[in-house]
Amino acid sequence: MLGYCCLKFHHNTVGIIVMKLSSLPVVKLPIVDVSTDPLDLLVAGLALRMKQLARTSPKFIELVHDREFRIQIGTDAGFARQIIVNRGKIDTVAGQPEQADFILQFASSEQGVKTLLKGDPTAFMTGMQDGSIKMEGDFSLLVWFNQAAKLIPPKVPKPVKEKIRQARAFIKEKTGK
């Protein structure tokens, strides 16, 4: 997975720094119960957004009202994070403190991040067929997760969308990508 950072130099020249996220050391950040593992950061961020939606989104509140379950997302290397839904409240915990109702396990953190960010059901099917994605437990929770995932991206105001479009065009012009 590559991370991009745009820098503005004198005379409006743009430079791009590219680094592989998998080359970063993974360290545990105990105060926030998260590590620097890319998949851990993504799942913790998803849980944080779900917490917000559980207070502000009628559609999401309907999905979590009177429900109790745990979804665990992890890797073959042993990383795991659980998203806990408990009667309208969302929480997250690192590791596997209790048995999850549904487990989604990726071959690597990088594959997990790419697959989750892509949001394409065919990517999951391909991973299941080649064995790089394993699922076990209550598969109805995979359907729940897909429904919840549709609500996670925030609504972007039109003026901001236009600025994003302009920034993408500028980057494409300068980098050819």
C-alpha positions, 0 to 999 in steps of 0.5 A: 500500500502506498501513501502519498503526501503532496508538498508545495515548494517555491514557485508552485512546484509540487513534489510527491513523496511515496512510501510503502505503508508496510515498511513502517514499523508497527507499534502499539499505542496504548493510550488509544488501544490501537497500533500503527498496523494499517488494518488496525488503524482502518478498523479503529477508524471505522468503529469511531465513525460507527460510534458517531453514526450511532448517535446521529444517523437514523438509518444507522441507529435502526441497524444497531438498535436492539442488536448485540454481536461482535465482528472481528477483522484480522490477519493470518499474522495474528492481528485482530480487532473487534467491532462490538455492537451492543444495543445501539452502542458501538465499541472496539477492542484490540485482539480477541478478548471474546469469541466473535460472532463473525470473523473476517480474516485477511492474509495480510494487513495490506490486503485487508486495507485494499479490499475494505477500501475498494468496497467491491463484493467481487474482491471479497469473492476472489479472495475467498476463492483463492484462500486469502480471505477467510470468513466464519460465523454468522454470515448475516453479519457480513450483510449487516456490515455491508449495509453499515459500510454504505453509511460510513462515508460522510456526505461531502458538500458540493463546494468541497467536491469541486475543490477535490476535483480540481486538486485531483486534476492538478495532481494528474497534470503534474504527475501524469497519474 
